[in-house]
Amino acid sequence: MSDISPLLLSRVLGQEHGPTPQQADIIGEEPGPLLVVAGAGAGKTETMASRVVWLMANGFATPDQVLGLTFTRKATQQLGRRIRQRLQTLAGTPKVRDQDPSGKLADQLVNQAPTVSTYDSFAGQLIREYGLLVPVEPTARIITEAERYAIAHEVVTNYRGRLTATQSVGHVTESLINLVDEMNNQVVTAEEIVSESRALVDTVPDLPKGPRQGAALNKKVQGWLDTQETRLEYLPLVESLRSELDRRGVVTFNEQMSVAAALARDNAAVGAAQRRRFRVVMLDEYQDTSHAQRVLMRSLFGAEEPGLTVTAVGDPMQSIYGWRGATAANLAAFTEDFPVDGAPAPKRELTVSFRNPPEILSLANAVSAEVLGTGPDRAVAPLDPREDAPAGEVTLGFWADPEEEIAYVADRLAAEYHLRQEAGDNFDAAVLVRKNRHTGPIAEALAERGVPYEVVGLSGLLHEPEVADVVAVATMLIRPADTAAALRVLTGPMVGLGLADLVALGQRARNLTGRPDRVIHPGEPLERLVSQLAELTADPPEQISGLTDAIADLGERSRYSPDGVRRLEKLSARLRRLRTLSLGKSLPDLFADIEQAFGVRTEVLARRSDAGAVHLDRLAEHVAGFAGDSLSALLDYFRLAADHEKGLAAGEVTHRGDRVQILTSHKAKGLEWKMVCVLHTDSGTWSAKASTFLTNITRVPDPEFGALAADDRKEFEDLAAAYIDGRRAAEAEEATRLFYVAITRSERTLLVTGSAQTAKAQPYEHLERLRALVPEEAVVAWEVAQDSGNEQEKQGKLPPEGTFPDLHPDPHAQAGAELVRAAMAELPPAAAGETYEFWEAETSALIAEHEAMLAPVVEVELPGELTATDLVALRQDPVQFARRQRRPVPFRPNQYAKRGTAFHEWLEDRFGGGSLLDEEQLPGIDEEVVHAEDLARLKESFLASEWSERTPAFVEQPFEVSIGGVVVRGRMDAVFRDPGNPEGWLIVDWKTGRPPRGPERRAAIIQLAVYREAWRRIIGDAPVRAAFHYVGWNETLEPRDLPGADDLVALLAHATAGNQ
């Protein structure tokens, strides 16, 4: 088969621009391990895709032998789409027919697809295939951070071991989770931590004292040792948390990666199988991999095998995720981890930037030189602009007052925006900040200047305005005392209540609680103290009424403004309707009703936003996928997600280029804009802090800590201080890389500005360095404050002013509303006819339904026929049973229903009986569904139980018995001869769910009572016992005090008392 060069391949594919010499060398590199170090904007994704296509075109592998790994779903889609499109284009070219006249190659290119995945998804797939080798449950469910926090909080609360921590349970829980994550990232066991920590704790006290040192350890060193002891106390908690997660069959992404790494490291057969499957492996963003990911990749694909091609692509200057376990050292270690003939793997570079103009590249190279150096040994050479790169513009500035910095940047963006608007050009700009709290002031300044903006990724889904509004309404439905939710709805665009009406509503809530009006305390100190003590020690009210209670009972309308009364009554009616008609529905239907009742979806679709309704759609996905079935549990989950999961992932929004995007520098990685403003580059904002295992219990001991080799305590302290300085320098280096990422996002115009955020703040050291590299006219301001009293002056400033509620209605929407009101005021007279009569009938029916709902008591007739399950429901919740009888709703079809019969079918085959379920007793109605993956566990549990060796006398025995004038019918799962009484009988009902507790248990035994009474009437007066057997738990529940026939009659009589 003849060779197709990278240049020829480009022409065959019809590409407008061929590869650069650097790209061509990488694309056409012979199969084998290869490290590609690519600078910012150097076309690494294009090069990776082209290398894969080149290998396919030259017959080194087939498409299904390709594995591509990256970090985000978006990057996965982009890389996979680009490879597939190239392969399909190549398949239709004459060159492929020349290469392989049989047509086999063309068929492979079209019909076979490469595997492109995230690192996390690939690790999960490995566990599903080989997890039993660890062992770990292959079908473990991935849980969110909020779910894990809830489990960890429960573990900490119930922990009975020794823990000297004095913090709150919440703080201990977060420390536990962070320690577990660190152990997973570093693939460190508890035994290794114990060994390293004990070495430090036992060695240091025995070191001889140094010059001018006392006999006792100083406070700093003793604190280091105490940290190690505390970490050791956490290890049993770590084991308890992991055991609980295993017991529940759940796992996190972080733990999944650690398990996969250990699986591949300890089982060579796994790597051999993966190498047989994948012969071309592309590892994207390798500088962002963690230690666990490095171990996984090295263990799977690090073997020297002919034809095995592993290509890692990364940029050491874009390694900015050290806080989550990533390390740029993995990039340098690749050549040793993936050797070729016993020597390090070859390395190639991409140093031509297709993004940045020369003016920006010169600054970026100056910053990278501080990290990578300037010698020939630096990890990647300085970047060069492409041949036809246009000129760029760079502006620097530093102000003594942050407000002046904000004003200058906002003015520049406003001028650029209006210039582009007038020219009809696309406006594409971004503001990059280091910290989330810096987004607010610049957003407010842009709004004042009429510049559209969008804050990207500042908060999660639950903090998106429309989602927060819907969740707030849901909260008001069941938690009337939740003031925050009520205030959001009342003061937001849903109601827009004024401050005076809000105060009046608060007073109404106090009236409903029975509290007096707010006490005005006397001015004389002693009398004031007595008055305050009397207020504090007064008996609390019997119940607390919230704003939502006041909305339901507004009291005298005169206390509110006329517009306030109208708005509050409308809100009260909507909430009342939702409570009446929607609270009994499924959670997805309830949230859909909330959207419809308040017109939320209509509002978001009408606004000018790229998001549209994607956030509402994502909320619907979370609600539908929630494991529980109660609104209260869902709201609790949302609260945990807001606190510990950044508010859940928001919907994917496709942004237009007609606004300023405001985001952090971390989130800007991989993106680019025509104009970029890097804000607040002062020494305080960009300072580096070191967090080491010496003072942080959530960090694991570092193998590079060499202070234990000291000869005395003084030398130990000096070596430890040098180690801490080294870690601080590493953090400062990562901050430098983040700054590099920020300034290389611009395609044309770059503004780098700063201001004195505190009195001691100076320009960031790299901003100072850039100032020396640009022309003098590029520096628009340089005001470095020298007065140490500046901080007091700032603190003396008046606080910012604002309005409440802060609503900004769209003028176009207001004009439209006025047109609608005018049209409604002059409606045409109603005409007799079909439409009018139809409306009259519909309205009459709605009024009648509303009046019926207002009745305090609704009569519901008890059916003449019931099942045993109906009696259980009647005993458990008579009101809910009556509601279902009055408004019967079919059970939602369950896609796993057929699977749920699997265990019963297995018993049927084992006992040789008939069908164990009839049409009215499908799984999902009165017990949990049995999923396919649980079937083997249920079988195993049943075979280990006492019932596996017994043979029932009757299986699926039908019955029909009259109790209190009502016919009760059903089937008994199994009827055995009583082993303790030859004349007696024992009825057993098989259950696949967990044993009930409390009221549910008392209600469930009604079913056994019905079975016992029915069997007595069938066989006579012989002794009869009845029991549930919970198969999954191997637990048999035989109540001692089953209700008798009279008790069952009384149950029905009580339910029908008053015909309610």
KOLTORLUM-126553 format. One record per residue (C-alpha): x negated, y, z. Coordinates in pm, whole numbers, padded with zeros to 5 digits, always signed. Layout:
XYZ...
***
This chain:
+00000+00000+00000-00157+00332-00108-00215+00613+00139+00012+00920+00151-00179+01220+00285-00016+01477+00513-00029+01740+00236+00128+01503-00016+00392+01403+00238+00481+01771+00288+00526+01820-00087+00728+01498-00117+00961+01623+00157+01002+01956-00023+00867+02168+00263+00809+02533+00180+00492+02554+00389+00243+02272+00414+00059+02182+00735-00242+02383+00848-00579+02204+00844-00545+02142+01219-00196+01999+01176-00304+01785+00880-00589+01632+01083-00347+01538+01361-00072+01409+01133-00315+01190+00938-00515+01059+01237-00555+00683+01224-00329+00480+01456-00441+00474+01817-00433+00695+02127-00462+01068+02060-00447+01377+02280-00315+01694+02115-00370+02016+02309-00138+02275+02156-00126+02643+02247+00195+02843+02284+00389+02871+01956+00142+02649+01768+00404+02421+01611+00364+02110+01826+00720+01980+01769+00679+02006+01392+00344+01830+01413+00481+01547+01629+00771+01484+01391+00542+01492+01088+00300+01245+01246+00583+01000+01307+00703+01032+00947+00347+00992+00814+00302+00669+01011+00634+00539+00876+00552+00638+00517+00219+00457+00530+00363+00139+00677+00198+00154+01020+00534+00110+01195+00907+00096+01133+01150+00356+01270+01282+00122+01540+00926+00086+01674+00905+00459+01758+00953+00593+02111+00962+00968+02176+00979+01103+02532+01037+01459+02648+01192+01634+02947+01524+01789+02849+01824+01665+02656+01797+01970+02430+01435+01889+02339+01534+01526+02288+01807+01623+02043+01577+01859+01853+01292+01608+01817+01523+01318+01731+01719+01520+01475+01402+01646+01307+01253+01296+01277+01576+01142+01145+01626+01416+00886+01269+01375+00758+01304+00998+00738+01631+01022+00544+01479+01277+00306+01174+01058+00257+01389+00751+00185+01543+00919-00118+01216+01029-00281+01052+00853-00579+00731+00823-00378+00890+00571-00142+01008+00363-00436+00653+00371-00568+00520+00266-00230+00764-00024-00195+00952-00120-00513+01146-00384-00318+01344-00108-00145+01282-00252+00203+01097+00058+00324+01377+00288+00205+01635+00072+00383+01434+00086+00705+01399+00462+00687+01776+00504+00648+01917+00227+00865+01672+00211+01155+01657+00488+01414+01372+00586+01645+01429+00593+02021+01404+00950+02152+01482+00993+02520+01398+01189+02833+01140+01049+03071+01412+00999+03333+01646+00813+03098+01366+00586+02983+01279+00502+03345+01644+00421+03413+01656+00189+03112+01347+00004+03238+01510-00052+03577+01827-00180+03416+01625-00431+03215+01361-00536+03468+01484-00406+03805+01517-00751+03961+01137-00782+03950+01095-00505+04213+01356-00601+04339+01608-00323+04293+01971-00333+04187+01968-00276+03808+02322-00140+03812+02257+00121+04081+02453+00441+04020+02267+00770+03977+02385+01019+04238+02361+01395+04252+02157+01594+04501+02476+01690+04681+02577+01326+04725+02229+01238+04849+02233+01524+05097+02565+01403+05238+02424+01050+05281+02099+01180+05432+02292+01405+05671+02490+01105+05788+02169+00903+05836+02010+01181+06041+02324+01231+06250+02343+00860+06337+01968+00817+06392+01880+00686+06738+01502+00677+06706+01245+00920+06843+01217+01257+06671+01062+01558+06842+01195+01807+06587+01379+02097+06747+01549+02219+06430+01910+02171+06333+02043+01854+06175+02065+02036+05843+01700+02142+05859+01587+01790+05948+01796+01653+05661+01629+01886+05410+01284+01798+05546+01366+01428+05514+01479+01467+05151+01170+01673+05062+00940+01412+05218+01109+01131+05028+01073+01325+04702+00705+01389+04768+00644+01021+04842+00822+00926+04519+00632+01181+04310+00296+01063+04443+00396+00693+04447+00283+00672+04809+00404+00411+05058+00481+00467+05425+00189+00239+05514-00052+00463+05320+00080+00771+05500+00038+00599+05836-00319+00504+05751-00420+00852+05635-00241+01033+05919-00379+00803+06189-00729+00854+06058-00689+01231+06105-00512+01213+06442-00758+00961+06589-01080+01105+06444-01059+01479+06510-01021+01468+06892-01332+01248+06911-01551+01486+06709-01810+01667+06920-01746+02035+06972-01935+02279+06756-02129+02590+06857-01935+02827+07083-01632+02593+07096-01444+02491+07407-01381+02135+07519-01014+02142+07413-00889+02166+07058-00784+02515+06955-00422+02594+06880-00464+02580+06502-00625+02235+06492-00382+02099+06749-00099+02224+06530-00243+02031+06236-00249+01712+06440+00104+01770+06571+00225+01799+06209+00080+01456+06132+00252+01306+06436+00584+01460+06338+00551+01324+05984+00494+00977+06127+00815+01014+06329+01002+01087+06005+00893+00763+05839+01158+00544+06012+01415+00799+05891+01276+00761+05539+01325+00386+05563+01677+00430+05703+01773+00661+05416+01634+00427+05154+01812+00131+05312+02140+00320+05316+02101+00417+04950+02028+00054+04865+02329-00063+05062+02554+00175+04869+02397+00077+04538+02292+00431+04447+01965+00595+04341+01833+00943+04253+01642+01041+03941+01333+01105+04152+01342+00765+04320+01425+00597+03990+01101+00729+03837+00897+00612+04136+01052+00264+04121+00991+00244+03747+00626+00341+03794+00576+00073+04060+00760-00178+03842+00531-00116+03544+00216-00099+03759+00278-00428+03940+00426-00632+03652+00202-00654+03348+00469-00847+03157+00689-00535+03148+00420-00334+02969+00352-00620+02728+00723-00637+02636+00743-00262+02581+00430-00263+02363+00579-00535+02148+00890-00323+02104+00728+00020+02056+00414+00064+01843+00434+00444+01815+00479+00646+02135+00504+01028+02140+00471+01194+02482+00587+01555+02476+00498+01826+02735+00250+01590+02899+00115+01871+03118+00449+01869+03303+00441+01500+03397+00416+01396+03761+00182+01138+03908+00460+00879+03895+00520+00948+03525+00148+00921+03456+00133+00584+03631+00437+00467+03434+00299+00567+03092-00051+00436+03166+00081+00103+03293+00309+00051+02993+00099+00179+02703-00257+00217+02833-00374-00126+02711-00619-00127+02420-00429-00297+02137-00495-00257+01765-00231-00047+01596-00078+00087+01919-00040+00462+01867+00014+00681+02172+00011+01057+02112+00037+01300+02403+00103+01668+02335+00067+01944+02590-00074+02283+02684-00269+02321+03010-00175+02690+03018+00195+02601+03030+00180+02369+03332+00410+02566+03562+00609+02304+03752+00364+02207+04026+00632+02271+04288+00822+01967+04161+00524+01734+04134+00388+01814+03786+00014+01851+03738-00197+01969+03445-00462+01716+03551-00259+01446+03374-00337+01610+03041-00712+01593+03100-00682+01238+03235-00504+01110+02925-00825+01037+02736-00943+00813+03022-00603+00651+03081-00569+00556+02712-00920+00452+02601-01029+00345+02254-01291+00068+02242-01389+00147+02598-01445+00516+02523-01217+00815+02592-00939+00873+02342-00997+01142+02077-00866+01493+02129-00737+01744+01873-00623+02105+01909-00353+02331+01765-00465+02690+01810-00284+02883+01535+00015+03064+01682+00317+03098+01454+00497+03317+01709+00283+03596+01853+00128+03893+01672-00247+03963+01719-00188+04238+01978-00008+03997+02210-00243+03705+02144-00544+03909+02254-00378+03965+02592-00272+03601+02622-00625+03483+02548-00763+03714+02815-00526+03563+03071-00603+03205+02966-00975+03274+02995-00927+03329+03369-00800+02972+03401-00976+02782+03125-01299+02979+03106-01478+03099+02796-01730+02822+02732-01714+02536+02484-01578+02301+02751-01247+02484+02796-00940+02259+02752-00812+02446+02446-00969+02717+02233-00824+03071+02228-00520+03119+02007-00544+03274+01660-00260+03447+01473-00136+03306+01145-00269+03469+00831+00043+03675+00754+00125+03767+01114+00288+04113+01139+00163+04377+01380+00309+04382+01727+00366+04642+01997+00249+04626+02357+00350+04864+02638+00226+04855+02998+00332+05055+03301+00325+05066+03679+00539+05298+03893+00541+05388+04259+00922+05363+04267+01095+05042+04147+01397+05245+04034+01179+05434+03787+01048+05107+03646+01403+04975+03603+01515+05301+03440+01227+05300+03188+01281+04936+03084+01659+04984+03056+01611+05300+02845+01373+05117+02609+01615+04828+02569+01908+05066+02514+01716+05257+02247+01621+04932+02071+01977+04803+02093+02136+05114+01942+01866+05133+01673+01936+04775+01567+02310+04831+01577+02285+05133+01349+02060+04944+01107+02287+04640+01109+01999+04421+01229+02006+04145+01486+01921+04252+01841+01716+03985+02019+01564+04069+02359+01494+03924+02703+01398+04045+03048+01184+03799+03242+01156+03814+03621+00968+03607+03878+01248+03587+04132+01625+03550+04094+01697+03847+04320+01534+04079+04066+01805+04015+03804+02072+04233+03968+01920+04583+03939+01821+04550+03573+02160+04404+03485+02332+04699+03652+02107+04947+03470+02183+04787+03133+02557+04796+03205+02537+05169+03283+02377+05224+02940+02632+05016+02752+02385+04741+02660+02538+04392+02653+02346+04145+02868+02371+03793+02998+02209+03653+03312+02092+03304+03218+02065+03023+03469+02083+03244+03778+02340+03019+03936+02510+02694+03864+02852+02599+03738+03031+02667+04067+02910+03028+04062+03039+03102+03713+03325+03355+03768+03605+03154+03605+03500+02831+03778+03467+03001+04117+03817+03148+04070+03973+02810+03992+03800+02643+04288+03909+02931+04514+04273+02877+04416+04238+02504+04481+04094+02586+04823+04385+02815+04908+04631+02534+04835+04510+02317+05125+04289+02543+05339+04484+02858+05423+04227+02963+05682+03948+02990+05423+03907+03366+05409+03631+03368+05147+03843+03182+04892+04144+03404+04956+03937+03723+04927+03792+03609+04595+04138+03557+04449+04289+03868+04604+04015+04112+04509+03919+03956+04176+04083+03993+03835+04349+03732+03920+04525+03974+04159+04318+04294+04183+04461+04394+04522+04364+04736+04653+04183+04790+04980+04483+04941+05163+04704+04646+05070+04426+04405+05168+04404+04565+05514+04782+04539+05548+04770+04173+05452+04500+04113+05713+04719+04276+05978+05005+04048+05871+04778+03747+05922+04699+03872+06275+05071+03911+06342+05138+03553+06234+04862+03432+06463+05013+03622+06752+04713+03845+06804+04766+04207+06905+04640+04489+06689+04268+04555+06706+04170+04677+07053+04018+05025+07078+03774+05010+07369+03726+05310+07603+03417+05526+07572+03299+05504+07937+03032+05225+07946+03165+05026+08242+03526+05045+08129+03417+04957+07777+03235+04648+07907+03537+04538+08110+03764+04586+07807+03531+04388+07582+03502+04103+07833+03880+04089+07867+03914+04064+07489+03652+03789+07466+03791+03581+07754+04155+03604+07652+04329+03275+07578+04293+03181+07211+04608+03165+07000+04772+02826+06949+04711+02846+06574+04504+03065+06347+04674+03210+06044+04465+03312+05745+04522+03543+05454+04681+03259+05258+04940+03214+05533+05015+03585+05512+05058+03556+05135+05321+03286+05191+05499+03503+05450+05445+03869+05358+05674+04012+05623+05803+04366+05582+05740+04484+05227+05712+04843+05344+05361+04781+05476+05233+04736+05118+05232+04960+04814+05497+04882+04548+05230+04750+04311+05077+04549+04594+05413+04388+04672+05456+04292+04306+05109+04136+04287+05134+03951+04618+05479+03812+04542+05359+03689+04205+05057+03521+04368+05276+03368+04639+05513+03224+04379+05226+03071+04181+05073+02910+04489+05411+02780+04605+05477+02626+04266+05134+02458+04260+05183+02315+04610+05528+02188+04518+05467+02043+04174+05093+01983+04142+04939+01876+04471+05073+01524+04425+04914+01491+04082+04571+01354+03997+04280+01593+04047+04226+01657+03674+04596+01738+03630+04593+01963+03935+04302+02170+03805+04463+02188+03462+04778+02325+03627+04572+02587+03813+04416+02701+03487+04756+02724+03324+04933+02895+03615+04675+03175+03633+04592+03189+03262+04223+03138+03331+04141+02963+03004+04324+03227+02803+04129+03502+02976+03786+03347+02917+03865+03277+02554+03973+03639+02505+03656+03793+02646+03344+03866+02442+03118+03588+02559+02921+03309+02401+03031+03079+02682+03397+03064+02586+03558+02786+02791+03251+02560+02813+03219+02614+03188+03583+02524+03244+03532+02215+03031+03228+02117+03238+03430+02169+03557+03698+01938+03418+03428+01674+03355+03304+01698+03715+03658+01677+03851+03744+01376+03633+03420+01200+03726+03456+01259+04101+03444+00927+04287+03708+01026+04544+04074+01098+04497+04153+01374+04747+04128+01747+04690+03973+01796+05033+03689+01555+04954+03631+01725+04618+03608+02068+04781+03361+01931+05037+03152+01792+04752+03158+02127+04575+03038+02298+04894+02744+02059+04924+02666+02101+04554+02663+02479+04592+02420+02458+04884+02191+02177+04773+02232+02133+04397+02225+02493+04275+02597+02480+04214+02589+02193+03960+02469+02222+03601+02664+02476+03401+02801+02412+03053+02569+02430+02754+02609+02773+02597+02492+02861+02247+02374+03221+02274+02402+03483+02005+02120+03730+01953+02320+04047+02018+02243+04101+02383+01968+04110+02644+01913+03781+02820+01791+03810+03179+01620+03503+03323+01323+03383+03523+00988+03315+03360+01021+02947+03450+01344+02919+03252+01194+03106+02957+00947+02828+02877+01006+02697+02524+01209+03005+02421+01121+03316+02220+01262+03662+02146+01176+03957+01925+01142+04185+02230+01036+04070+02577+01012+04272+02898+00817+04116+03187+00939+04291+03501+00791+04353+03847+00431+04241+03791+00304+04359+04128+00067+04182+04366+00338+04094+04615+00580+03940+04366+00305+03731+04203+00117+03638+04520+00021+03274+04585+00083+03084+04907-00069+02749+04999+00141+02472+05152-00062+02167+05252-00007+01847+05448-00190+02007+05742+00102+02235+05823+00392+02095+05618+00546+01761+05719+00705+01719+05375+00363+01698+05207+00181+01365+05204-00188+01342+05303-00418+01440+05017-00692+01191+04918-00909+01490+04822-00915+01615+05182-01274+01552+05280-01297+01730+05615-01307+01402+05810-01670+01363+05699-01764+01653+05932-02019+01600+06207-01845+01827+06458-01520+02018+06506-01663+02345+06376-01765+02183+06049-01424+02014+06033-01247+02350+06066-01470+02505+05798-01408+02219+05555-01035+02227+05626-01027+02605+05568-01210+02555+05238-00955+02291+05141-00667+02533+05217-00840+02806+05016-00871+02562+04730-00500+02484+04740-00421+02857+04752-00645+02911+04449-00459+02630+04271-00127+02804+04344-00271+03134+04217-00383+02954+03902-00031+02822+03845+00103+03178+03888-00146+03287+03621-00016+03016+03387+00340+03131+03451+00238+03488+03362+00080+03352+03042+00405+03175+02955+00598+03500+03009+00387+03721+02781+00371+03461+02501+00750+03458+02456+00750+03773+02241+00750+03763+01861+00705+04139+01813+00740+04374+02113+00608+04317+02465+00665+04532+02774+00481+04438+03093+00576+04661+03384+00548+04671+03759+00622+04887+04060+00543+04905+04429+00805+04673+04577+00643+04734+04918+00408+05000+05052+00107+04769+05016+00196+04638+04670-00059+04697+04396-00051+04605+04026-00087+04231+03968-00450+04149+03895-00371+04033+03544-00172+04348+03473-00487+04540+03571-00684+04319+03332-00439+04382+03047-00460+04758+03104-00831+04748+03019-00754+04576+02688-00485+04801+02540-00514+05152+02395-00457+05436+02638-00135+05539+02467+00009+05192+02535+00008+05265+02911+00316+05480+02974+00270+05512+03352+00018+05413+03617+00126+05532+03961-00051+05329+04227+00077+05446+04567-00188+05522+04829+00032+05661+05108+00087+05395+05376+00398+05579+05490+00576+05496+05169+00746+05197+05332+00909+05419+05595+01023+05655+05323+01184+05367+05136+01354+05241+05448+01498+05586+05505+01676+05592+05171+02052+05586+05169+02207+05251+05081+02355+05218+04732+02717+05316+04689+02987+05120+04508+03357+05060+04474+03570+04777+04604+03723+04586+04438+03465+04624+04160+03682+04549+03858+03605+04660+03504+03905+04588+03279+03847+04585+02905+03995+04906+02752+04119+04709+02453+04296+04465+02683+04455+04754+02873+04578+04909+02550+04724+04575+02443+04899+04537+02778+05060+04879+02740+05194+04779+02398+05343+04463+02546+05505+04656+02833+05652+04905+02589+05795+04624+02375+05942+04450+02680+06112+04773+02785+06298+04785+02453+06397+04425+02395+06669+04367+02132+07009+04259+02267+07057+03883+02310+07261+03729+02030+07487+03430+02064+07368+03125+01882+07164+02811+01911+06848+02979+02044+07031+03188+02303+07240+02894+02424+06930+02675+02445+06750+02936+02656+07054+02969+02882+07071+02593+02938+06697+02572+03007+06710+02864+03247+07009+02719+03433+06828+02387+03471+06514+02557+03604+06716+02761+03855+06896+02449+03975+06565+02267+04013+06418+02559+04205+06715+02573+04442+06691+02201+04502+06325+02236+04590+06406+02500+04849+06623+02253+05040+06448+02148+05366+06572+01787+05336+06614+01582+05019+06817+01263+05029+06656+00964+04858+06840+00635+04827+06645+00323+04925+06633+00076+04632+06817-00253+04666+06504-00447+04567+06157-00401+04713+05823-00578+04696+05598-00657+04989+05370-00380+04865+05666-00137+04880+05718-00221+05247+05350-00151+05317+05380+00188+05146+05702+00259+05336+05532+00182+05667+05221+00384+05582+05385+00705+05453+05767+00714+05431+05769+01067+05288+05531+00984+05006+05728+00665+04937+06046+00867+04911+05881+01116+04676+05773+00837+04444+06120+00685+04447+06275+01023+04370+06027+01106+04095+05871+00778+03980+05544+00824+03794+05377+00534+03611+05035+00439+03737+04760+00560+03510+04642+00281+03276+04309+00151+03404+04051+00051+03144+03908-00199+03390+04238-00371+03473+04155-00681+03273+03818-00695+03439+03991-00666+03775+04169-00996+03719+03838-01173+03668+03801-01283+04029+04163-01396+04053+04127-01592+03729+03819-01759+03871+04014-01863+04181+04295-01981+03958+04054-02210+03774+03901-02325+04102+04232-02406+04273+04413-02513+03956+04702-02279+04025+04908-02048+03807+04861-01680+03749+04767-01506+04071+04908-01169+03956+05234-01072+03800+05311-00763+03596+05387-00548+03899+05072-00642+04090+04794-00547+03852+04461-00440+04008+04452-00071+04085+04801-00061+04235+04740-00171+04592+04369-00250+04607+04038-00161+04448+03956-00264+04093+03703-00543+04058+03440-00430+03810+03252-00677+03596+02920-00616+03769+03077-00701+04108+03221-01035+03996+02907-01236+04062+02876-01085+04410+03239-01168+04489+03196-01527+04372+02882-01566+04580+03051-01419+04885+03357-01645+04846+03144-01958+04808+02966-01866+05132+03296-01832+05318+03491-02094+05511+03763-02094+05244+03545-02229+04963+03574-02587+05094+03950-02574+05160+04225-02659+04914+04554-02472+04936+04880-02663+04931+05045-02388+04727+04899-02121+04501+05086-01809+04391+05399-01917+04572+05689-01689+04467+05957-01586+04716+06270-01376+04738+06417-01300+05079+06683-01064+05214+06578-00837+05499+06820-00584+05641+07036-00591+05330+06741-00532+05097+06600-00802+04872+06223-00832+04909+06033-01033+04653+05669-01115+04582+05405-01387+04563+05174-01542+04822+04816-01592+04701+04749-01919+04886+04928-02132+05149+04714-02379+05348+04796-02641+05607+04696-02500+05946+04371-02682+06040+04447-02630+06409+04806-02755+06392+04908-03036+06152+05270-02913+06165+05178-02548+06095+05098-02337+05794+04845-02062+05719+04910-01800+05449+04601-01622+05307+04605-01314+05086+04278-01248+04897+04153-00889+04896+03866-00751+04688+03844-00413+04864+03702-00321+05202+03890-00395+05528+04124-00112+05628+04100+00077+05955+04344+00265+06177+04685+00351+06031+04606+00178+05702+04545-00148+05887+04870-00120+06082+05056-00059+05756+04883-00345+05572+04993-00611+05820+05354-00547+05713+05266-00745+05399+05161-01046+05609+05476-01014+05821+05692-01035+05507+05496-01340+05386+05537-01517+05721+05910-01447+05738+05962-01562+05378+05768-01888+05433+05959-01961+05753+06283-01936+05561+06146-02164+05288+06006-02446+05508+06206-02410+05831+06096-02348+06188+05735-02473+06160+05462-02247+06305+05331-02002+06045+05020-01785+06060+04908-01522+05804+04577-01352+05732+04390-01134+05484+04049-01247+05361+03830-00961+05233+03610-01149+04990+03334-00891+04936+03285-00852+05309+03345-01221+05395+03580-01107+05668+03912-01271+05761+04167-01051+05934+04444-01236+06118+04656-00994+06324+04775-01134+06656+05094-00931+06675+05265-00963+06339+05605-00795+06327+05896-01035+06325+06218-01035+06125+06387-00791+06365+06091-00554+06337+06115-00558+05959+06488-00484+05974+06416-00199+06214+06156-00059+05974+06412-00042+05695+06678+00098+05928+06446+00372+06047+06360+00464+05688+06727+00493+05593+06835+00679+05906+07026+00981+05790+07000+00854+05431+06676+01055+05392
***
